[in-house]
Amino acid sequence: MARERHITLPGGFTAAATCCGIKPSGKSDLAILAGEKPLATAVMTTTNQIVGEPVKFIRQVLPKGFGRTRGMVINSGNSNVCTGRAGLADAKAMATRTAKHLGAEAGDILVASTGVIGHRLPMAKIRSGIDAACEQLDRTQDDAVARAILTTDLRAKSAVVQTRLGGKTVTLSGIAKGSGMIAPSLATMIAVITTDAAVAPRTLHKALREAAGVTFDAVTVDSDTSTSDTVAVFASGEAGNKPVTASQPAFRTFLSGLKEVCGELARAIVADGEGATRVVKIVVTNARSDSEAKLAAKSVADSPLVKTAIHGGDPNWGRIAMALGKSRATVVAEKLSIKLGRQTVFSRGAGRRFDVKAAEAHLGGEEVVITCNLNLGKGTYTAWTCDLSREYIAINADYTT
Amino acid sequence: MARERHITLPGGFTAAATCCGIKPSGKSDLAILAGEKPLATAVMTTTNQIVGEPVKFIRQVLPKGFGRTRGMVINSGNSNVCTGRAGLADAKAMATRTAKHLGAEAGDILVASTGVIGHRLPMAKIRSGIDAACEQLDRTQDDAVARAILTTDLRAKSAVVQTRLGGKTVTLSGIAKGSGMIAPSLATMIAVITTDAAVAPRTLHKALREAAGVTFDAVTVDSDTSTSDTVAVFASGEAGNKPVTASQPAFRTFLSGLKEVCGELARAIVADGEGATRVVKIVVTNARSDSEAKLAAKSVADSPLVKTAIHGGDPNWGRIAMALGKSRATVVAEKLSIKLGRQTVFSRGAGRRFDVKAAEAHLGGEEVVITCNLNLGKGTYTAWTCDLSREYIAINADYTT
C-alpha cells in the first residue's frame, strides 16, 4: 500500500500506530495523534444515554466540548463500554501514560475506544502499545493510523481538503472508522480531523456542530446509535492565517472546507457499511422545514424494506412512500412526488408509468439517488445510507461478545 | 388440513374464501365475512400518513372508527395503495358489489387489501371472486378465509377465547395476516375479530383501542409501518348478554378476552415474521412511565443489532444496553439491570459474570426473554419481536413490484 499523508499533512501534527495485541487477528489496534504544541480542540460525542467510559473521560476533560489539548489516543478491538468505574480509570490511565510521553497531563489528551461492549481493556498490552507508539511519532504512518482505528470496516477512510484563508493555504484532513451500529446523532463513530488553520476552540466547536449536522448526522447504516460515537477536530494554527472568528466571512470558508472533509468521511462510512454493496443518497426537498426534511430523509434511509429492495435491484417505490408516510415529518400523498434516479415514479397520490429497465439499471449502479419532493415548503435535507444484504446479518449474527 | 371453526364460531357470522386469480401462485386471495344482521363494528387503521385506498374508504364509512356494518371484504396479493382516485373507486366498487349480495349498501361493508403497493386491482377478477364467495357464505370455510388474507406469511393465524358475561357464554375469535412491514402503530396489518357479545359500537371501539395498545402495537418485525394496517372487530350480540357498557365490571371481562385474542394474534404475527426463527419478548419494568417503558422496549425490539445477535445465539447484552440508551426513554446506566432469561448480565453500569453456556441455551430456545429493569419509576411495557435472519433479506430483496 502506498504511503499517503493525510492526518499529519497539516503542519503541527505527528502520529503513530502499533499492534499491541487487543485484536486477536494481530492487526494494528492502537493509534496516537499528537500536537507539537497545544491544539485548539472541539469534540462531539454520542447522544446515546449509555456512553462508553472514554466518552465520560472526554466529557470530564472538555465539559463544554472545546478547549486546548495535545492530542488523542485511540484503540480498536474493545470499546471500554459498560465497564464501570474501573473502566473509567482505564480510560484515564491511557491519557495519563500518553501525556507523560508528550510532557503533558491526562487532561490534555482525548481518549477513544471502539470494538466490543462490556469487557475490561487489556491494560498491560495497552501500556506497552502507548509506549511503543509514542516513541515513533512522525509523519510517515498516516495510513497505519487510519487502519489502527478500524473494527469491522473493510476500508480505511481518509479525506483531505485545502482552501485559502486570508491569503494563506489551509489544509483540513480527517480519518474515520465505522461500519455497523451507525446512526450517529450529532456525532459519528470515531472521526479525527486535523487542520493547520488558526481557529479558536469555541469557533472550532461551532463549525464542527454545523458540519456534523449535515454530514455525520446524515448517514445511517442500521439505525443503531453507538455508545462510543466521537468526532474530534484539532487545529494547530501553523498555517499562519489570521485566527478565524465566527463573525468573519473566513468562517464560512473554513466551515465549507470542514463540511467537505466531514462529508467525504461520512459517505465513506456508508460505502463501507456492514454488508453494503451500494451507496444510497436520499434527497428530500420542499418539506415544511429543514428539520422535517431530515426526519423524512432519515426514515427512508433507516427503512429495512427500502434497503432490501435496493439490494434486490427492485424499483419498489411503494416502500419509499411507506417510509415517508411513517416518519414524523408532514407528508401529503397528493402533493408528494418521488424520483428514482432521473425518473418520476410517483406523483400526486399515484404511481406513474416509468421505464422499469432504466430504473433497474440505476439501482444496479454504485450510487442510487432517491429524490422526494414533499411540495409543502422550503425545507431540504440529504441523507446517506447503504443497502441491506445477507452479509449484514452474517457479520452481526456471528460477531461475538 | 383439519377444518377448524374460529371466525364464524360466534353466532351471527358466515364467511367464504375464493381464488380469484390476483396471486400468480393460484392461492386463495379473496375473503368475505358477513353478518346475518347488522353488526356493532369498531375499526382502527394505520398511523402512516400515506394510506391505502381501502383505508380511505373505511374512514369514509366509519369516520369515528365505529358504527354498524354488515361485514368486510378482503383481498390479498395487491394492496391498492397509491393508486389515486381510480383506486378509491375500486375499493368502493368492492364494497358495493359485496353489499348487493347481502341486501345492503356500500357504506355497510368494510374493505381491506394487502400485497404490493402501487398497482391497480384486477377488478374483473375481483368482481367474479366476490360473486363466487358471496354465493357460498357459510360456517365451513374459516381456515380458507384465514389463508386467503395472507401474503408472505407462512402460517395462517387464528385465536379463540371464551368468557362469561352476565351468565352468558361469550366467544371472541380472530384471524390476522402480517409478516413484513410490521411495526403497527395503534393498529396492525389486517386482523378481523368476531364476537357474539352484545356491545355497543362506541364501547367496542374503546375496548379495541385499549386492547390494541398492548397487543398489536407491542409487536414489530422490521420497524416499518404499513400503509394498510387495519384491525376490525364485529359484534353480533347473539350471545344474548346484557349489552356491555364502558362503566360496568363486564367491560373489564370483555376487554380481558379481547386482549387475549389480540395478543395471541399479535404474537402469531411475530412468530411468523419474515425470516423469523425465534420469538423475542422484551419486558421493560420500572421506567418513569408506561409510555417511556414502551419507547424503551420498542427500541430494543427494533434494533437490527439486537435481532442479529439473537439470531446468532450470541448473549451480546451490550447491544441491548445500546438500544435502551438510544431510545427516547430516560435510561441511567448506573440504575439499569438487564436479564437474559433468568440470568442478570448487566447491573449498575457494568457487566456481570454469568453462565455463558446457559445464556446461549436460552437464546437457542423458541422464546427469548429479555428483561430490562430501569429502576426509575413504575412504568412497564412488554414488546414482542423476532430475530433478523438472512431469510428476511432474501424475502425482501427478491419480493417484486
Interface residues (C-beta under 8 A of the other chain):
Chain A: T47 N48 Q49 I50 V51 V81 C82 T83 G84 R85 A86 G87 V116 I117 G118 H119 G180 M181 A183 S185 D222 S223 D224 T225 S226 T227 D302 S303 P304 L305 T308 A309 H311 G312 D314 P315 N316 W317 G318 R319 A321 M322 A323 L324 G325 K326 S327 T330 V331 V332 A333 L336 F346 R348 G349 A350 G351 L388 S389 R390 Y392 I393 A394 N396 A397 D398 Y399 T400 T401
Chain B: T47 N48 Q49 I50 V51 S79 V81 C82 T83 G84 R85 A86 G87 V116 I117 G118 H119 G180 M181 A183 S185 D222 S223 D224 T225 S226 T227 D302 S303 P304 L305 T308 A309 H311 G312 D314 P315 N316 W317 G318 R319 A321 M322 A323 L324 G325 K326 S327 T330 V331 V332 A333 L336 F346 R348 G349 A350 G351 L388 S389 R390 Y392 I393 A394 N396 A397 D398 Y399 T400 T401
